[in-house]
C-alpha cells in the first residue's frame, strides 16, 4: 500500500493541511501515528475518503451527518434503503430551507421597495423596519 504525507494528501485531495487536521479531530479521518521522522503517513485511499467528505458537504450534509454516512458505509448490515432514507431526509430539509429563504427574500424585496435610495441613513426605512419589534 502506498502512503502519503499530510502535505501530499492535502494536495492530492484538493484541500489544505488544516482541513485534514480538522477532519481528523472531528473523527472523519482515522488517527495515524507519527513516524520517527515526525511525519504522519496516510494510506493513499484517504484521498477518496476526503473527496467523499467534500462532495457530501457540497450536497448540504453536515459533518455530523457525513460521519454517520461514513460509519454506515462500512457496516455490512447497512442497505441502500437506509442511505436513501437519509438522502430523502436531506431533500426535505433543503426544501424547508428554500421555503424559508424565499420568505426572507420576499420580506427584503418589500423593504427595498420602501427605500427611495437617497437621503440620510437616519431616515432609511429599511433600517427603521429592522429596529421595530
C-alpha atoms as a printed R data frame, in Angstrom:
    type eleno elety resid chain resno       x      y      z
1   ATOM     1    CA   UNK     A     1   0.000  0.000  0.000
2   ATOM     2    CA   UNK     A     2   1.258  3.462 -0.842
3   ATOM     3    CA   UNK     A     3   1.329  6.185  1.799
4   ATOM     4    CA   UNK     A     4   1.202  9.970  1.604
5   ATOM     5    CA   UNK     A     5   2.499 12.666  3.905
6   ATOM     6    CA   UNK     A     6  -0.105 15.123  5.144
7   ATOM     7    CA   UNK     A     7   1.055 17.723  2.628
8   ATOM     8    CA   UNK     A     8   0.807 15.327 -0.305
9   ATOM     9    CA   UNK     A     9  -2.546 14.041  0.923
10  ATOM    10    CA   UNK     A    10  -3.868 17.609  1.070
11  ATOM    11    CA   UNK     A    11  -2.606 18.351 -2.436
12  ATOM    12    CA   UNK     A    12  -4.000 15.146 -3.955
13  ATOM    13    CA   UNK     A    13  -7.381 15.606 -2.233
14  ATOM    14    CA   UNK     A    14  -7.627 19.296 -3.157
15  ATOM    15    CA   UNK     A    15  -7.826 20.596  0.418
16  ATOM    16    CA   UNK     A    16  -5.434 22.374  2.741
17  ATOM    17    CA   UNK     A    17  -3.496 20.734  5.567
18  ATOM    18    CA   UNK     A    18  -5.688 22.414  8.192
19  ATOM    19    CA   UNK     A    19  -8.746 20.716  6.666
20  ATOM    20    CA   UNK     A    20  -7.121 17.329  7.134
21  ATOM    21    CA   UNK     A    21  -6.300 18.132 10.749
22  ATOM    22    CA   UNK     A    22  -9.851 19.337 11.327
23  ATOM    23    CA   UNK     A    23 -11.406 16.218  9.769
24  ATOM    24    CA   UNK     A    24  -9.120 14.066 11.873
25  ATOM    25    CA   UNK     A    25 -10.091 15.980 15.029
26  ATOM    26    CA   UNK     A    26 -13.786 15.534 14.175
27  ATOM    27    CA   UNK     A    27 -13.293 11.778 13.721
28  ATOM    28    CA   UNK     A    28 -13.902 11.777  9.968
29  ATOM    29    CA   UNK     A    29 -10.372 10.545  9.315
30  ATOM    30    CA   UNK     A    30  -8.563  7.901 11.314
31  ATOM    31    CA   UNK     A    31  -5.723  8.930 13.597
32  ATOM    32    CA   UNK     A    32  -2.406  7.925 12.083
33  ATOM    33    CA   UNK     A    33   0.727  7.676 14.208
34  ATOM    34    CA   UNK     A    34   3.789  9.773 13.572
35  ATOM    35    CA   UNK     A    35   6.865  8.052 12.223
36  ATOM    36    CA   UNK     A    36  10.286  8.505 13.818
37  ATOM    37    CA   UNK     A    37  10.839 11.301 11.307
38  ATOM    38    CA   UNK     A    38   7.871 13.179 12.792
39  ATOM    39    CA   UNK     A    39   5.797 12.786  9.627
40  ATOM    40    CA   UNK     A    40   2.436 11.095  9.546
41  ATOM    41    CA   UNK     A    41   1.869  8.748  6.634
42  ATOM    42    CA   UNK     A    42  -1.680  8.343  5.402
43  ATOM    43    CA   UNK     A    43  -2.969  5.408  3.354
44  ATOM    44    CA   UNK     A    44  -3.404  6.552 -0.238
45  ATOM    45    CA   UNK     A    45  -7.120  5.677 -0.189
46  ATOM    46    CA   UNK     A    46  -7.622  8.506  2.331
47  ATOM    47    CA   UNK     A    47  -7.784 10.776 -0.732
48  ATOM    48    CA   UNK     A    48 -11.050  9.068 -1.738
49  ATOM    49    CA   UNK     A    49 -12.418  9.482  1.784
50  ATOM    50    CA   UNK     A    50 -11.649 13.214  1.796
51  ATOM    51    CA   UNK     A    51 -13.238 13.634 -1.620
52  ATOM    52    CA   UNK     A    52 -16.317 11.812 -0.315
53  ATOM    53    CA   UNK     A    53 -16.476 14.209  2.641
54  ATOM    54    CA   UNK     A    54 -16.098 17.287  0.417
55  ATOM    55    CA   UNK     A    55 -18.719 16.089 -2.057
56  ATOM    56    CA   UNK     A    56 -21.156 15.283  0.764
57  ATOM    57    CA   UNK     A    57 -20.612 18.811  2.147
58  ATOM    58    CA   UNK     A    58 -21.368 20.249 -1.292
59  ATOM    59    CA   UNK     A    59 -24.650 18.308 -1.207
60  ATOM    60    CA   UNK     A    60 -25.536 20.028  2.062
61  ATOM    61    CA   UNK     A    61 -24.645 17.337  4.581
62  ATOM    62    CA   UNK     A    62 -23.217 18.473  7.905
63  ATOM    63    CA   UNK     A    63 -20.032 16.910  9.247
64  ATOM    64    CA   UNK     A    64 -22.132 15.027 11.817
65  ATOM    65    CA   UNK     A    65 -24.292 13.603  9.027
66  ATOM    66    CA   UNK     A    66 -21.200 12.759  6.996
67  ATOM    67    CA   UNK     A    67 -19.747 10.861  9.960
68  ATOM    68    CA   UNK     A    68 -22.976  8.848 10.063
69  ATOM    69    CA   UNK     A    69 -22.782  8.129  6.327
70  ATOM    70    CA   UNK     A    70 -19.150  7.041  6.663
71  ATOM    71    CA   UNK     A    71 -19.978  4.673  9.502
72  ATOM    72    CA   UNK     A    72 -22.972  3.243  7.640
73  ATOM    73    CA   UNK     A    73 -20.780  2.743  4.595
74  ATOM    74    CA   UNK     A    74 -18.589  0.299  6.497
75  ATOM    75    CA   UNK     A    75 -21.372 -1.608  8.271
76  ATOM    76    CA   UNK     A    76 -22.246 -4.831  6.498
77  ATOM    77    CA   UNK     A    77 -25.880 -4.679  7.667
78  ATOM    78    CA   UNK     A    78 -26.498 -1.304  6.028
79  ATOM    79    CA   UNK     A    79 -28.626 -1.369  2.908
80  ATOM    80    CA   UNK     A    80 -29.182  1.172  0.187
81  ATOM    81    CA   UNK     A    81 -32.617  1.837  1.648
82  ATOM    82    CA   UNK     A    82 -31.001  3.325  4.774
83  ATOM    83    CA   UNK     A    83 -28.819  5.629  2.675
84  ATOM    84    CA   UNK     A    84 -31.811  6.570  0.512
85  ATOM    85    CA   UNK     A    85 -33.807  7.453  3.652
86  ATOM    86    CA   UNK     A    86 -31.006  9.777  4.784
87  ATOM    87    CA   UNK     A    87 -30.858 11.404  1.337
88  ATOM    88    CA   UNK     A    88 -34.633 11.907  1.317
89  ATOM    89    CA   UNK     A    89 -34.485 13.481  4.791
90  ATOM    90    CA   UNK     A    90 -31.837 15.865  3.456
91  ATOM    91    CA   UNK     A    91 -34.077 16.729  0.492
92  ATOM    92    CA   UNK     A    92 -36.918 17.543  2.909
93  ATOM    93    CA   UNK     A    93 -34.550 19.702  4.963
94  ATOM    94    CA   UNK     A    94 -33.378 21.542  1.839
95  ATOM    95    CA   UNK     A    95 -36.982 22.144  0.754
96  ATOM    96    CA   UNK     A    96 -37.702 23.741  4.161
97  ATOM    97    CA   UNK     A    97 -34.645 25.953  3.824
98  ATOM    98    CA   UNK     A    98 -35.671 27.003  0.323
99  ATOM    99    CA   UNK     A    99 -39.149 27.988  1.574
100 ATOM   100    CA   UNK     A   100 -37.577 29.952  4.419
101 ATOM   101    CA   UNK     A   101 -35.144 31.708  2.079
102 ATOM   102    CA   UNK     A   102 -37.999 32.619 -0.266
103 ATOM   103    CA   UNK     A   103 -39.860 34.246  2.650
104 ATOM   104    CA   UNK     A   104 -36.738 36.161  3.618
105 ATOM   105    CA   UNK     A   105 -36.241 37.288  0.029
106 ATOM   106    CA   UNK     A   106 -39.836 38.468 -0.242
107 ATOM   107    CA   UNK     A   107 -39.532 40.441  3.009
108 ATOM   108    CA   UNK     A   108 -36.282 42.056  1.850
109 ATOM   109    CA   UNK     A   109 -37.805 42.938 -1.510
110 ATOM   110    CA   UNK     A   110 -40.702 44.684  0.256
111 ATOM   111    CA   UNK     A   111 -38.281 46.596  2.453
112 ATOM   112    CA   UNK     A   112 -36.155 47.527 -0.530
113 ATOM   113    CA   UNK     A   113 -39.216 48.896 -2.347
114 ATOM   114    CA   UNK     A   114 -39.910 51.266  0.577
115 ATOM   115    CA   UNK     A   115 -36.481 52.853  0.307
116 ATOM   116    CA   UNK     A   116 -36.061 55.783 -2.105
117 ATOM   117    CA   UNK     A   117 -32.322 55.093 -2.302
118 ATOM   118    CA   UNK     A   118 -31.351 58.616 -1.317
119 ATOM   119    CA   UNK     A   119 -31.299 60.756  1.785
120 ATOM   120    CA   UNK     A   120 -29.601 60.368  5.144
121 ATOM   121    CA   UNK     A   121 -29.126 56.958  6.742
122 ATOM   122    CA   UNK     A   122 -31.075 58.185  9.766
123 ATOM   123    CA   UNK     A   123 -34.200 58.242  7.554
124 ATOM   124    CA   UNK     A   124 -33.643 54.862  5.912
125 ATOM   125    CA   UNK     A   125 -36.915 52.885  6.001
126 ATOM   126    CA   UNK     A   126 -35.055 49.569  5.776
127 ATOM   127    CA   UNK     A   127 -33.059 50.264  8.921
128 ATOM   128    CA   UNK     A   128 -36.148 51.647 10.674
129 ATOM   129    CA   UNK     A   129 -38.100 48.477  9.850
130 ATOM   130    CA   UNK     A   130 -35.317 46.329 11.290
131 ATOM   131    CA   UNK     A   131 -35.464 48.239 14.587
132 ATOM   132    CA   UNK     A   132 -39.174 47.532 15.076
133 ATOM   133    CA   UNK     A   133 -40.483 44.588 17.102
